[in-house]
Amino acid sequence: MKFGKKTIALIGAVAMLSSVAACGSTSAGDSGSTGSSDKKIELTVWSWDSTLPRTVKGFEAKNPNIKVKVTNAGTNKDEYNALSNAIEAGSGAPDIAQIEYYALPEYVIRGHLENLSDLGASDFKDFYTPGTWSSVSINDGVYALPMDSGPMAWFYNKDVFDKAGVDPTQVRTWDDFYEAAKKIRAVDSYITSDSGDAGFFDSMTWLAGATPFETSKDGETVTINLTGDKNVKTFTDFWQKMIDEDLIDTKTVGWTDDWNKGLDDGSIAFLLTGAWMPYNLLSGAPNGDGKWRIAQMPTADGSETNSENGGSSLVIVKSDDKAKVAAAYKFMEYACHDAEGIKTRVDGGAFPADNDTLKSNDFLNMTSLTDSDGKAHEYFGGQKFNEELAKAAANVSTGYKFLPFEVYARGKFGDYAGDAYTGKTTLSDAVASWQKDLQDYAKQQGYQVK
């Protein structure tokens, strides 16, 4: 199968907008000049992240022969569509692109990205968290540098929990979560919301230990086994009970004004989401200042494990211009691996993907968030919230794999799951229909399907 000749429809990606990401650590590479050549090199970078442009000034000061232009290509969905079209057309693609971990495999399998192992990235394994490193290590190569991470965490409104008489420290299993949800509902709040988010579904089944997807190393065969994976069923059965008993808000769509209002007034009292969430809460739910706290995710059986939700990487688009490739790698290493570049992004609100930052005292001892006006807020009531988030990152399991057309898959999820959240069908039936769609699509793209 010649992936380079196929145009895979990149539609319906879940827009998870957040200015999160990155890392702080000691430099593991020289960010000096590009070598003995004085040739000027101009790099184009596509990214929706707000912290990446902040690294350009420092990088160019150390590398005067390299000029970097960071272009906001829109949402992740917009960028993926534009990137795929440009690559297939053979012109107009950037030198560097931001790609979320879930979307990375399809670009690798189609042969559109440089293998960074050839440039030295294979030495970075111990630098990054296990979850992020696993996501960029594909088919014995390293095809991206982790830019940020999104380990799942439990964000909760302590005032609502106190009102309901729920002790969050005792909510460790999904059965505990169910019992807590009933008490939260009794005080006219919902423990959380979900109207059919594909990224959330992936994260929760990953948390349950599911491994429904697999792609062979040669890229010819894909396994799609949602209905046969017992751990997928563990989650769908649990979530179906929550839906049936009106214990989660299924009507309020995430990232809307109504959703922010629910978080702000306490009618949505709990979030199961990525570690990039703190600054989004500060801006979206200002009345929650001082009321919210963070804890580890409750799991199906109470075990200490975790999954990722969101997070992105930087990649180099395949090129015959080796000087540009080398220059592009230097910028990526500065933004994602060099101590100065990482700190610039973390100071801008990014959540780290590297171990050194996650272990640093400055990071772990943070108790406040700074808003756009420079005012500090102890949004989490003085809690050292990064201690919990760092622990969440360390607990991420590494066995979960994404489909080589995950962007398409997530775009189709809502077509089937939407009816499950309105009671027109069950979540298990919706997943079965989604599976059939994915299997049919895979065959249309030339994959052997197992």
C-alpha positions as CSV (number, residue, x, y, z in Angstrom):
1,M,0.0,0.0,0.0
2,K,1.5,3.4,-1.1
3,F,0.4,5.7,1.7
4,G,1.9,8.7,-0.1
5,K,-0.6,8.4,-2.9
6,K,-3.6,8.4,-0.7
7,T,-5.4,11.4,0.6
8,I,-7.0,10.5,3.9
9,A,-9.8,12.7,4.8
10,L,-8.9,14.7,7.9
11,I,-12.3,15.7,9.1
12,G,-14.1,16.4,12.3
13,A,-11.1,16.5,14.7
14,V,-12.0,17.3,18.2
15,A,-11.0,20.9,18.8
16,M,-9.3,21.0,22.1
17,L,-8.0,24.5,22.4
18,S,-5.5,25.1,25.1
19,S,-2.3,27.0,25.4
20,V,-0.8,24.2,27.4
21,A,2.3,22.3,27.0
22,A,6.0,22.0,27.4
23,C,8.7,21.4,29.8
24,G,11.5,22.8,31.8
25,S,14.8,21.1,32.2
26,T,18.5,21.2,31.8
27,S,19.7,21.6,28.2
28,A,20.6,18.4,26.6
29,G,21.8,19.9,23.3
30,D,23.8,22.8,21.9
31,S,21.5,25.5,20.6
32,G,24.4,27.3,18.9
33,S,24.9,28.0,15.2
34,T,23.9,25.7,12.4
35,G,27.5,25.0,11.6
36,S,30.2,26.6,9.5
37,S,27.8,27.8,6.8
38,D,26.7,31.5,6.9
39,K,23.8,30.7,4.7
40,K,20.5,32.2,6.0
41,I,17.7,29.7,6.6
42,E,14.1,30.6,7.0
43,L,11.7,28.2,8.7
44,T,8.0,28.2,8.7
45,V,6.2,26.7,11.6
46,W,2.4,25.9,11.8
47,S,1.0,25.9,15.3
48,W,-2.1,27.0,17.2
49,D,-0.3,27.1,20.6
50,S,0.2,30.6,22.1
51,T,3.4,29.8,23.9
52,L,5.5,28.6,21.0
53,P,6.0,32.0,19.4
54,R,7.5,33.2,22.6
55,T,10.5,31.0,22.0
56,V,11.5,32.6,18.7
57,K,13.3,35.6,20.1
58,G,15.6,33.5,22.3
59,F,16.3,31.0,19.6
60,E,17.1,33.5,17.0
61,A,19.5,35.3,19.4
62,K,21.5,32.0,19.7
63,N,21.1,31.1,16.0
64,P,21.3,34.4,14.0
65,N,21.4,32.5,10.6
66,I,18.0,30.9,11.2
67,K,14.8,33.0,11.0
68,V,11.6,31.4,12.3
69,K,8.1,32.4,11.4
70,V,5.3,30.9,13.5
71,T,2.0,30.9,11.7
72,N,-1.3,30.2,13.5
73,A,-3.0,27.8,11.1
74,G,-6.3,27.9,13.0
75,T,-7.6,25.1,15.2
76,N,-6.0,21.7,15.2
77,K,-8.7,20.6,12.7
78,D,-7.9,23.5,10.4
79,E,-4.2,22.8,10.5
80,Y,-4.6,19.0,9.8
81,N,-6.7,19.7,6.8
82,A,-4.3,22.3,5.4
83,L,-1.2,20.2,6.2
84,S,-2.6,17.1,4.6
85,N,-3.6,19.0,1.5
86,A,-0.3,20.8,1.2
87,I,1.7,17.6,1.6
88,E,-0.4,15.8,-1.0
89,A,-0.1,18.7,-3.4
90,G,3.7,18.7,-3.0
91,S,3.9,22.4,-2.1
92,G,2.9,24.9,0.6
93,A,3.7,22.7,3.6
94,P,5.5,24.2,6.6
95,D,9.0,23.0,7.7
96,I,7.6,22.3,11.2
97,A,4.1,21.5,12.3
98,Q,2.4,21.0,15.7
99,I,0.6,17.7,15.8
100,E,-1.3,16.2,18.7
101,Y,-0.3,12.7,19.8
102,Y,-3.4,11.0,18.6
103,A,-3.0,12.4,15.0
104,L,0.7,11.5,14.8
105,P,0.6,7.9,13.6
106,E,-1.2,8.6,10.4
107,Y,1.4,11.1,9.2
108,V,4.2,8.6,10.2
109,I,2.6,5.7,8.4
110,R,2.0,7.8,5.3
111,G,5.8,8.6,5.2
112,H,5.3,12.4,5.6
113,L,7.6,13.0,8.6
114,E,11.3,13.0,9.2
115,N,12.6,10.3,11.6
116,L,14.3,12.3,14.3
117,S,16.3,9.3,15.5
118,D,18.6,10.2,12.6
119,L,19.2,13.6,14.2
120,G,19.8,12.3,17.8
121,A,16.3,12.3,19.3
122,S,16.5,8.6,20.2
123,D,18.8,9.6,23.1
124,F,16.0,11.6,24.7
125,K,13.9,8.7,26.1
126,D,14.6,9.4,29.8
127,F,14.1,13.1,29.3
128,Y,10.4,12.9,28.6
129,T,7.5,11.3,30.6
130,P,6.7,7.7,29.6
131,G,3.4,8.6,28.1
132,T,4.6,11.3,25.8
133,W,7.7,9.4,24.8
134,S,5.6,6.4,23.9
135,S,3.4,8.6,21.8
136,V,6.2,9.9,19.6
137,S,8.1,6.6,19.4
138,I,6.5,4.7,16.5
139,N,7.7,1.7,14.5
140,D,11.2,1.9,16.0
141,G,11.6,5.5,15.2
142,V,11.1,8.9,16.9
143,Y,9.0,11.2,14.7
144,A,8.3,14.2,17.0
145,L,9.5,15.9,20.1
146,P,6.9,16.2,22.9
147,M,5.8,19.7,23.2
148,D,3.4,19.3,26.1
149,S,1.4,16.7,27.8
150,G,-2.2,16.0,29.1
151,P,-2.2,13.4,31.8
152,M,-5.7,13.0,33.1
153,A,-6.6,14.5,36.5
154,W,-9.7,15.0,38.6
155,F,-10.6,18.7,39.0
156,Y,-13.4,19.2,41.5
157,N,-15.3,22.1,43.1
158,K,-14.7,21.6,46.9
159,D,-17.6,23.8,47.9
160,V,-20.1,21.7,46.0
161,F,-18.5,18.5,47.4
162,D,-18.7,19.8,50.9
163,K,-22.3,20.8,50.4
164,A,-23.1,17.3,49.2
165,G,-21.1,15.6,52.0
166,V,-18.7,13.9,49.7
167,D,-15.1,13.3,50.8
168,P,-13.0,13.3,47.6
169,T,-10.2,11.3,49.3
170,Q,-12.6,8.4,49.5
171,V,-13.5,8.4,45.8
172,R,-11.0,6.0,44.3
173,T,-13.0,3.6,42.2
174,W,-15.7,4.1,39.6
175,D,-18.2,2.6,42.0
176,D,-17.2,5.3,44.5
177,F,-17.6,7.9,41.7
178,Y,-21.1,6.6,41.0
179,E,-22.1,6.9,44.7
180,A,-20.6,10.4,44.9
181,A,-22.5,11.4,41.7
182,K,-25.8,10.6,43.3
183,K,-25.0,12.8,46.3
184,I,-23.8,15.6,44.0
185,R,-27.0,15.3,42.0
186,A,-29.1,15.6,45.2
187,V,-27.8,19.2,45.7
188,D,-28.8,20.2,42.1
189,S,-25.3,19.8,40.5
190,Y,-23.8,17.3,38.1
191,I,-20.6,15.6,39.0
192,T,-19.4,16.1,35.4
193,S,-20.6,16.6,31.8
194,D,-20.2,14.7,28.6
195,S,-22.3,15.0,25.5
196,G,-20.2,12.6,23.4
197,D,-16.6,13.6,23.2
198,A,-14.3,11.2,21.3
199,G,-11.1,12.3,23.0
200,F,-12.7,11.7,26.4
201,F,-13.9,8.3,25.3
202,D,-10.4,7.3,24.2
203,S,-8.9,8.6,27.4
204,M,-11.4,6.8,29.7
205,T,-11.1,3.4,27.8
206,W,-7.3,3.9,28.0
207,L,-7.6,4.5,31.7
208,A,-9.6,1.2,32.0
209,G,-6.7,-0.7,30.3
210,A,-8.3,-1.0,26.9
211,T,-6.2,-1.6,23.8
212,P,-8.7,-1.7,21.0
213,F,-6.4,-0.5,18.2
214,E,-3.2,-1.8,16.7
215,T,-1.3,-1.2,13.4
216,S,1.3,-3.5,12.0
217,K,4.8,-2.2,11.6
218,D,4.6,-2.3,7.9
219,G,1.4,-0.2,8.0
220,E,-0.6,-2.8,6.1
221,T,-2.8,-4.2,8.8
222,V,-5.0,-2.5,11.3
223,T,-6.8,-4.1,14.3
224,I,-10.1,-2.5,15.4
225,N,-11.6,-4.4,18.3
226,L,-13.8,-2.0,20.3
227,T,-16.6,-4.5,20.9
228,G,-14.4,-7.4,21.8
229,D,-12.2,-5.5,24.3
230,K,-13.4,-6.2,27.8
231,N,-12.0,-3.0,29.2
232,V,-13.9,-0.9,26.6
233,K,-17.0,-2.7,27.9
234,T,-16.0,-1.8,31.5
235,F,-16.2,1.9,30.6
236,T,-19.3,1.8,28.4
237,D,-21.2,-0.2,31.0
238,F,-20.2,2.3,33.8
239,W,-20.9,5.4,31.7
240,Q,-24.2,4.0,30.5
241,K,-25.4,3.7,34.1
242,M,-24.4,7.3,34.7
243,I,-26.3,8.4,31.6
244,D,-29.4,6.3,32.4
245,E,-29.7,7.7,36.0
246,D,-29.1,11.3,34.9
247,L,-25.9,11.6,36.9
248,I,-23.9,13.4,34.3
249,D,-24.9,16.5,32.3
250,T,-25.3,15.2,28.7
251,K,-26.8,18.4,27.3
252,T,-24.1,20.9,27.8
253,V,-21.4,20.7,25.1
254,G,-17.8,21.2,26.3
255,W,-16.0,24.5,25.6
256,T,-19.2,26.4,25.0
257,D,-20.4,29.5,27.0
258,D,-22.9,27.3,28.7
259,W,-20.2,24.9,29.8
260,N,-18.1,27.6,31.2
261,K,-21.2,29.0,33.0
262,G,-21.8,25.6,34.6
263,L,-18.2,25.4,35.9
264,D,-18.5,28.9,37.1
265,D,-21.7,28.5,39.1
266,G,-21.0,25.0,40.4
267,S,-23.8,23.2,38.4
268,I,-21.0,21.2,36.8
269,A,-18.8,20.3,39.8
270,F,-16.2,18.0,38.5
271,L,-14.0,17.5,35.5
272,L,-12.1,14.5,34.2
273,T,-9.6,16.1,31.9
274,G,-6.0,16.9,31.0
275,A,-3.4,18.6,33.2
276,W,-3.5,21.6,30.9
277,M,-6.9,22.7,32.4
278,P,-5.9,25.1,35.3
279,Y,-5.5,28.3,33.2
280,N,-8.6,27.4,31.2
281,L,-10.6,27.2,34.5
282,L,-9.1,30.6,35.7
283,S,-10.3,32.3,32.5
284,G,-13.5,30.4,31.9
285,A,-14.8,30.1,35.5
286,P,-13.5,33.1,37.4
287,N,-16.0,32.7,40.2
288,G,-14.5,29.3,41.0
289,D,-11.4,31.1,42.3
290,G,-10.3,29.4,45.5
291,K,-13.0,26.7,45.3
292,W,-11.4,24.1,43.0
293,R,-8.9,21.3,43.9
294,I,-7.1,18.6,42.0
295,A,-6.7,14.9,42.8
296,Q,-5.8,11.7,41.0
297,M,-8.2,10.0,38.7
298,P,-10.6,7.5,40.1
299,T,-10.1,4.2,38.2
300,A,-12.3,1.2,37.5
301,D,-10.7,-0.9,40.3
302,G,-9.0,1.8,42.3
303,S,-5.5,1.0,41.0
304,E,-3.0,3.8,40.5
305,T,-2.8,4.2,36.8
306,N,-3.6,7.0,34.3
307,S,-4.1,8.0,30.7
308,E,-3.5,11.1,28.6
309,N,-6.1,13.6,27.3
310,G,-4.7,16.0,24.7
311,G,-1.1,17.1,24.4
312,S,0.9,17.8,21.2
313,S,4.3,17.5,19.6
314,L,6.4,19.2,17.0
315,V,7.4,17.4,13.8
316,I,9.5,18.0,10.7
317,V,7.7,17.6,7.4
318,K,9.7,15.3,5.1
319,S,12.2,17.4,3.0
320,D,15.1,16.9,0.6
321,D,16.7,20.1,2.0
322,K,19.0,18.7,4.7
323,A,20.2,22.1,5.8
324,K,16.6,23.1,6.5
325,V,15.9,19.8,8.3
326,A,18.9,20.4,10.5
327,A,17.8,24.0,11.2
328,A,14.3,22.8,12.0
329,Y,15.5,20.3,14.4
330,K,17.5,22.9,16.2
331,F,14.4,25.0,16.7
332,M,12.4,22.1,17.9
333,E,15.1,21.1,20.3
334,Y,15.2,24.6,21.7
335,A,11.5,24.8,22.1
336,C,11.0,21.3,23.6
337,H,14.3,20.2,25.0
338,D,16.5,23.2,25.9
339,A,16.1,24.6,29.4
340,E,15.7,28.2,28.3
341,G,13.1,27.4,25.6
342,I,11.1,25.1,27.8
343,K,11.0,27.7,30.7
344,T,9.7,30.3,28.3
345,R,6.8,28.1,27.4
346,V,6.1,26.9,30.9
347,D,6.1,30.5,32.1
348,G,3.5,31.2,29.5
349,G,1.1,28.6,30.9
350,A,2.3,25.4,29.2
351,F,2.2,22.1,31.0
352,P,5.5,20.2,30.8
353,A,6.3,16.9,29.1
354,D,9.7,16.5,30.6
355,N,10.8,14.9,33.8
356,D,13.1,17.6,35.0
357,T,10.5,20.3,35.1
358,L,8.0,17.9,36.7
359,K,10.5,17.3,39.5
360,S,11.7,20.9,40.0
361,N,10.9,22.6,43.2
362,D,9.7,25.8,41.5
363,F,7.2,23.9,39.5
364,L,6.0,21.6,42.3
365,N,5.6,24.3,44.9
366,M,3.4,26.5,42.8
367,T,0.1,27.5,44.5
368,S,-1.1,30.3,42.3
369,L,-2.0,31.1,38.7
370,T,-1.2,34.4,37.1
371,D,-3.9,35.9,34.9
372,S,-3.5,38.0,31.8
373,D,-3.3,41.2,33.9
374,G,-0.4,39.8,36.0
375,K,-2.6,39.2,39.1
376,A,-1.9,36.0,41.1
377,H,-4.8,33.8,42.0
378,E,-4.8,30.9,44.5
379,Y,-7.5,29.2,42.3
380,F,-7.0,25.9,44.0
381,G,-7.2,27.2,47.5
382,G,-3.4,27.2,48.2
383,Q,-3.0,23.6,47.1
384,K,0.4,22.7,45.5
385,F,-1.6,21.7,42.4
386,N,1.4,20.8,40.3
387,E,2.4,18.1,42.8
388,E,-0.8,16.2,41.9
389,L,-0.4,16.9,38.2
390,A,3.2,15.7,38.2
391,K,2.1,12.5,39.9
392,A,-0.7,12.1,37.3
393,A,1.9,12.3,34.6
394,A,4.1,9.7,36.2
395,N,1.2,7.2,36.4
396,V,0.3,7.2,32.7
397,S,0.3,3.7,31.2
398,T,2.0,3.3,27.8
399,G,0.2,0.4,26.1
400,Y,-2.6,2.4,24.3
401,K,-2.3,2.9,20.5
402,F,-4.1,5.3,18.2
403,L,-5.5,4.4,14.8
404,P,-3.5,5.5,11.7
405,F,-6.6,7.5,10.8
406,E,-7.5,8.7,14.3
407,V,-8.5,12.2,13.1
408,Y,-11.2,10.6,10.9
409,A,-12.2,8.3,13.7
410,R,-12.8,11.0,16.2
411,G,-14.7,13.0,13.7
412,K,-17.2,10.1,13.2
413,F,-17.6,9.2,16.9
414,G,-20.3,11.8,17.5
415,D,-22.4,10.6,14.5
416,Y,-23.0,7.4,16.5
417,A,-22.5,8.3,20.1
418,G,-24.7,11.4,20.0
419,D,-27.9,9.3,20.1
420,A,-26.6,7.3,23.1
421,Y,-26.4,10.6,25.2
422,T,-30.0,11.4,24.3
423,G,-31.4,8.0,25.1
424,K,-32.1,6.9,21.5
425,T,-29.6,4.1,21.7
426,T,-27.1,2.6,24.1
427,L,-23.5,3.5,24.2
428,S,-22.5,-0.1,23.5
429,D,-24.6,-0.1,20.3
430,A,-23.2,3.2,19.3
431,V,-19.7,1.9,19.7
432,A,-20.5,-1.1,17.6
433,S,-21.8,1.1,14.8
434,W,-18.7,3.3,15.1
435,Q,-16.5,0.2,14.9
436,K,-18.2,-0.9,11.7
437,D,-17.7,2.5,10.1
438,L,-14.0,2.4,11.1
439,Q,-13.5,-1.1,9.7
440,D,-15.3,-0.1,6.4
441,Y,-13.2,3.0,6.1
442,A,-10.0,1.1,6.8
443,K,-10.8,-1.3,4.0
444,Q,-11.5,1.6,1.6
445,Q,-8.1,3.0,2.4
446,G,-6.4,-0.3,1.5
447,Y,-5.7,-1.7,4.9
448,Q,-6.1,-5.3,5.9
449,V,-8.5,-5.3,8.9
450,K,-8.4,-7.6,11.8
